């Protein structure tokens, strides 16, 4: 499965999967941060959260080369999955400073 990206209320939301390509997604995240200033990463499950963490670290390294830094604000919300079970979605709100 590939990472999906959608725009919600002017902010880009990256839905991260356990098999998301860290370098490709981090590069896309940096591109959006440079143009919009903020993005949201979302993931469900330990594998996806692990990939989100790596993407955030990699993106921070990329922007650091340009003398910038990231602020990462974690959060969560619950949603109902297709099977009717409640899922906890972990989010990282990422801003460029």
Residue, then its C-alpha position, 0 to 999 in steps of 0.5 A: x500500500x502506498x501513502x495517501x495524501x489529501x488536502x483537508x481545510x488547506x492542510x495536507x494530510x499524509x496517511x502513513x502505512x506500515x510499508x510507506x517509503x520513508x525517504x519518498x514521503x519525507x521528501x514530499x513532506x518537506x516539499x509541502x512544508x516549504x510551500x505551506x508551512x505545515x502538514x499532518x501525518x496520520x497512522x494507525x497501528x504500531x508499524x505505521x507509527x514507527x514509519x511516521x517517526x522515521x519520516x519526521x526524523x528524516x524530514x527534520x534532517x532535510x530542513x536542518x540543512x537549510x538552517x530550519x527546524x520542525x515543531x512536531x505536535x502529537x495528537x490522536x483521535x478515534x474513528x470507527x473502522x470498516x469492521x465496526x471496531x474503534x480505531x485510535x489514529x495517531x497524528x503528528x502536526x508538523x510545522x516548519x520554523 
